Structures are given as C-alpha cells and as structure tokens.
C-alpha cells in the first residue's frame, strides 16, 4: 500500500510536465502599446488552435520545440519556435499589400482624390491682376508686379479647392464605408449596423492622413473595438433635454 502511494506522488510531476502550456500577449508592432484581440494562434506541431482574448492574451498547449503560428487579417503571419515556456510578447507587423488580400465588390479608391488638383496650375500664374484671363503683367513698381487683387483671388480659389477636395473625400467615404460593405465584413444588421456606422465612420482628416486608406482593414479594427463595448455603449445616447429657462438669454 505504501509503495502505491509513493509511486502515485512520484508520477504527479511527470503528469504535470506532460500537460504544459505557453502564454503571451500580442501587440501591434507600429503601436507597441496596442494589443490585438482575436489573433489565431496555431501550434503547428500539435495542430492545437486558440484565439487571443479581448486583451490580446493567449494560452495554448505546447512544449519546448513546438512551432507556433500567429495570423490575423491585415497582418503578416508570423511564427515562433519555442525554446522555453516562459510568457511571450509577440509583435505583429501590418501587412503592406493594401487591399489586395480582400475582395469586396464596389470598394474603390476615388480617382478624383488621387488626381492632380485642377487649380494647381492656376495657382502658379502670377502677375495677372487677379484675372486669370489676362496676360501676364510686366509693369513693375519698385520691383513689385502691379497685380492688385491677386492675393484675395488666390485665397478664394484655394478655399474653393479645399471645399471641392473635402467633397471628394466625403464621396469616397460614402462609397467605401457603406452599409453593404460594413455588413459584409462584420455581419452586423439593423440597429447595431446603424449605430456602428455612426460611431466608427472615418473622418476626412483620417482619410487624408492615410493614403490610400484601407477601408476593409479599418472596418475590421473598428469591429474588434465594437466587440469590447458594453450593450449600453453600443447604443447612441439621446441628448439631454433642455431644462426650463436654458433657452432663455
């Protein structure tokens, strides 16, 4: 009887060793403080597959010598050879091939936005006295061209060009961040789809800063953020009503 008890306790460490796991946290390489939830972690040696949780953390059965694979839409697939089972910090790199890996009907970059500014050539015309139909003026006083009104006209043209460009960006956003495309990528519908599109509609400034803008990748990232919201946060809150007297001056 005593021998059986001794053998039982001796076998426990070996059983614990045979059931080993490795853990870690996955981050975006370009934004090292941002974790990536939903990453697929595959043990290529044992075929075990898990997904990172909302905080980007994962736990997968593994042992020293196993090969892990990390994959997620919009990121370059990476692998890790386990030399130990200590917690790992994984940095995934954004894929640089834009939207070539995603096929979404109707998603196009507006060519008008990428085209040359139609007013750019006009801006280079100097000495016209504010009238672009006039010939270049050659008369100068004290080394300055007599182009009265040109500065005001130029500012006006620039403002009009900026408005035209903004309209072009807005049209691009409407075309690519549409209900059809968002629904296809996120499977949201009804009120959730409506609220999602209002909360996460990309701004013109964001589109201008990232050219060409990868709409499918952005929608995927926004959806991951949406999943972290509580049911209350996913609903648009009504504006508080004015109290009596608030609208009086």
Secondary structure, DSSP 8 states (H G I E B T S, - for coil): -HHHHHHHHHHHHHHHHHS-EEEEEEEESSSTT-B-TT-EEEETTT--EEE--TTSEEEEE--TT-EEEEE-TTB--EEEE-SS-S-EEEEE-B-SSTTTT---TT----HHHHS--TTHHHHT--SSTT-TTS-----EETTEE--TTHHHHHHHHHHHHHHHHHHHHHHHHHHHS-HHHHHHHH---HHHHHHHHHHH---HHHHHHSSS--HHHHHHHHHHHHHHS-TTTTS--------TTTT--
